[in-house]
């Protein structure tokens, strides 16, 4: 798809809130994160299981949101690989090294900050998590085995691993609800959350109304006070403020502010079909 070139006027009209993301909180600059990307053959797909997307992002991209201000390294390894052998060549000069598996997309920044606060307060060298570890880097650099009874209790639901199609569906539902909650909290009226599907990187302006049976995907931008009547499929497109769209498909296109797209219209690449 060709890159959309917008006029300065339209760019200003679409200059709205940042895309979906967790709120950043201050974290001491002393933690490096390693995310282990393990392929699970239980999914029965030709590609890598960790590349499956949930609302436009892979599980490890969702997980990375929890570590927004930390350096992150991604390492491919087998499901049964020895964790010390895998991570030792990738240790940094940061005081702590946090290791998480890529199949845990539900972990939030709040949980991560809570874990790090606990590790620092208790002065732990090793902290075992439901799906991962936090190490003092200098300690693990010289370790030959991991011995730890210091399991940190946290929200087990957030550490739910996506290991099969059933758990994939569960994680998808949780992330869907988080996206809906985020946009509602930003001033978007979503009439029926169960029938509205929004990808993670979609931007939606305030006072926009989204009626049932709408799909908004890709890097779409919806301006302020837009009215999305039922039955739209919007893909990688930009809708200017106060636009009205009904029962239409808009793909790779720009709809100008206050424009009205009549029912059963198909616009692709800026051209009406």
C-alpha positions, 0 to 999 in steps of 0.5 A: 500500500502506498503511503498516504500523503496528507495536506497540512490542513488535514494533518492538523484536523487529525492531530489528536490523542496518542495511540493506545499505550499504558501510562508511563511511570518513573522507573529507576534506570537500573533494569534490563529486560530479556524477553524469550521468544519460544515457538510452541508447536501446539498451535500447528502453524507453519510460522512461529507461534510468537508471531501470532497477532492479537489486535494488531500486535504480537504477544511480545509486543504487548508484553513490551508495553510493561517495560516501556522505559527499560532496554529490552532484548529479544532472544529466540530459544527452545521451550526447554532451553536452560535459562542461564545458558540462554541469557548469560551472553546478553547480560548488561551493566544494569543492576537487575535483569528481568526475564519474561517469556513472550507468551505472557502478553497480559502483564501490565506495567503496574504489575512489573513496577510492583515486582521490582519494588518487592525485589528491591525492598527484600534485597533478593538476588533471585526472584521466581515469577509465575512465568519468568525471573528477576535477577541481580545481574552480577549474581546471575552472571556467576551462577551455575544453577537457579535456586530460589524459594522466593516466589513472588505472588502477583496476579496469576491471570496476568501471567497466564501463558498463551500456549494453545488456541483456548488460552489465545482466545482468553488473552484476546478477550482480555486485550480487547476489553483493555482497548475498549476501556482505554478509548472509553476513558479517553472520551469515546462513546462505544455503544456495544463493546462486544461487537466493536473491534479495534486494533491496538495502534488505532487512534480515536479522538474525543466525542467520537461515537462508535455504534455496533458492528464496527471494525477499525484496524491497522494504523487508522486514525479517527478524528474528534466527534466522528460518527461511525454508524453501524457496519463499517470496516476501516483499515489503515485509514484516516477520518477527519473530525466530524465525519459521518460513515455508515455501512461502508468499507474504507481502506488506505484512504483519507476522509476529510473533516465533516465528510459524509460517507453514504451507506454501502460505499467502498473506498480503497486507496482514496478512490470510490469503488 
